[in-house]
């Protein structure tokens, strides 16, 4: 560790070292002192800044890069933003498939780890939907978060074995699953104004333009498009 290393720099170094080891070891076999040694950081400093940091770092990278691409593209329907962001997240994680397989296997044996991974995915999904233009207001907003997170978990089954150069099988699966999710969303009144019977204003989800009587065509509503 150098005198100029900030906590963020240390976390990045620890994350890289931990994930390098995770490719060949289960999470239970990892030890913070060995990770610190590989990262060139004092064990005491490593323990001070360690945590579940690599997933958050990769998710932050995926969201910021997706946002930059979407801004460069100009006006983009919300559905396309969601597809772009989901796909780019799988691209960012592609070099770490071995690590994710290790984590998922460990999570099946460790419910606490499983819950932490699910919460990490939910947090990433909230960032993704806000970036796409969804205000996530109320019950319907949280339902959309959980729906898209569930979609990502299902698509991951294809992604794990997708050996196409451009992850085209993963993209096709995202498109198919998103269409199915939209159908379920309309059925359960998650992707439309719905009624205010759950105590929310019908416009609380941001799906209707107050100056119109129908779904906003390019807003976060209707068919997410």
N, C-alpha and C positions, 0 to 999 in steps of 0.2 A: 504494500500500500504506500502510495506517495503522499506527501503532505498536501497535495492539491486535490486529492480524491474527496469528492463530496459524497454524502449518503446516497444520492441517486447514482453516481458513478460506481460506488461500491456495490449497490444492489444490482446494477447491470452486470458487473463482473461476476458476482456470486450467482446470478441467474444463468449466465452462460456456462459457468463451471458446473453448476448443479445439473443443468440439462444435458451437458455433455456426458456426465456420469449416468444420468437417468436412462440413456439409450441402452445401456447394458445392465442396469441394476434396478431393483425394485425400490420404490420410495422409502421403504423401511430400512433398506441397506445403506441409504445415504447418511452421512454424518457431517455436521456443520464444520467440524475442524478440518476434515479432509477436503471439503468444498472450498473452505477458506484458503487452505494451502495451495490448491490448484488455481485459485483466483489471485494469489499473491496478496492476500489480506489477512491481517492479524485476526486470530480466532475471536478475541474479545470484541473487536470491531464488527466482525461478521455476525456474531450473536446479537449485537445491538441493532442491526439493520435488517436481519434476515426475516423472511416470511414467505407467503405465497406470492412471489413477485414476478415470476416469468410469465404466467398466464396474463396477468394484468398488463405487463409491458407489451406482450404481443398483441393483445386486444387494443391497447391504446395506439400502437403502430398501425394496425389494420384500419381502425376508424379514421385516423388522421390522413392516411394515404387514400382511403376511399373518398373522404371529404374533398381532398385536393382534386381527385379525378372528376368527381361530380361537379365541382365548381368550374373546372375547365370545360365541361361539356355544356354548360349553360342550363336552360330549363329542361329538367328531367322529371318524368312522372315518378311519384313516390314508390310505386311498385318496382320500377327500374332501379331506384336508389337502394331499395332493400335487397334486390337480387345482386346488385353490384357489391354491396357491402358484405353480404353473406359469402359471395364467391371469393372476394378478396381475403376475407378472414381465413378461408380454407387454403388459399394460396400462401398466406403468411405462415400458416401452421404446417404446410407441406414438408419442410425440412425436418420437422419434429414429430413425424408420424410414429416413429418407434417410441418416443417418450410418451406420447398420448396413449398409445396402446398399453404401456407399462402403468400409467396412471389409472386408466380405466380398469385394468385387471386388479390393481390394488384397491380401487374404490368398491369393487364387488365384494371384497373381503372386509372392508373397513367402512361402515356406514357413515362415520364422521367425515372421513375423507370424501366420500361420495356426496354428502351434503355440501361440503366446501366447494367441490367442483361444480355442482349445480348452481350454487349461489354466484360463483364466478361467471358462469355462463349467463345467468340472469342479468348480472350487472353489465356484461358486454352487450347483451341484447337491448337493454335500456339505452345505452349509449348509441347503439346502431339506429334504433327507431327515432330517438331525438334528432340525430343527425339527418335522418330521412325526412323530418318535418312533422313527426307525430308528437303531440304534447303529452300523451300518456295520462291524460286526466282521468281520475276516478277508477271505478271497477273495470270498465271496458278497456281502459289503457293498460292496466295490469294483466288483463286477460290476453291482450295482444302480445305483451312481453312474453308471457308463458307459452303462448301459441308459437311464436317465432323461435323461442328457445327450444321447444320440443321439436319443431321442424329441423333445426340445426342438428339436434341429436340423432334424428332419423337419417338425415342426409350423410352424417358422419360415417354411417355403416358402409355407404358406397365409397365415400372419400378414402377410407382406410385402404382400399384395394384398387383405387383408380390409378392405373399406370399410364393413362393417356398424357401426352406432353403438355396439353393445355387444360387438363382436368375437365374435359368436355363431358364425361359421364357424371361428374359432380354437378356441373352446371345444369345438365338435363334433369337431374334429380331435384335440384332446387326449384326449377321451374314447375315440375310436376307437383311437388309437395306444396309449393306456395299456392298453386291453383286449388288444390284440395283444401288447404287451410282457409282460403278465401270463401269457399263454399260453406265450410263449417262456421266461419265467422259470420256470414250473413244469416245462416240458420239460427245461430244463437244471439243475433243482433249485436255482435261485437264490431262489425265493420259497417254499421249504418247508424243513423241517428237514434233508432229504436224508440222506446218509450222511456219516460222518466220515472218508471215504477220503482227503480232501485234507488231513488232519492237524488239522482243526478239530473241536471238539465239535459234535454235531448241533444243539445249541441256541445256538451261538455267534452266529448271525445274529439272534437275538432273535425267531424266528418261532414258537417253541413255548412254551407255558406249562409250566413244569416240573411243575405239578400236574395236567396234563391230558395226553391222548394225541393230541390233534389240534391243528391250527393255532389260534392265538388269534384269535377272531372279529374283535375290534376292535383288535388289535395290528398291528405292522408285518410281517404275514405272510399266509400263505394267499393270498388274492387281493388283497393290500394293502387289506383291508377287515375 
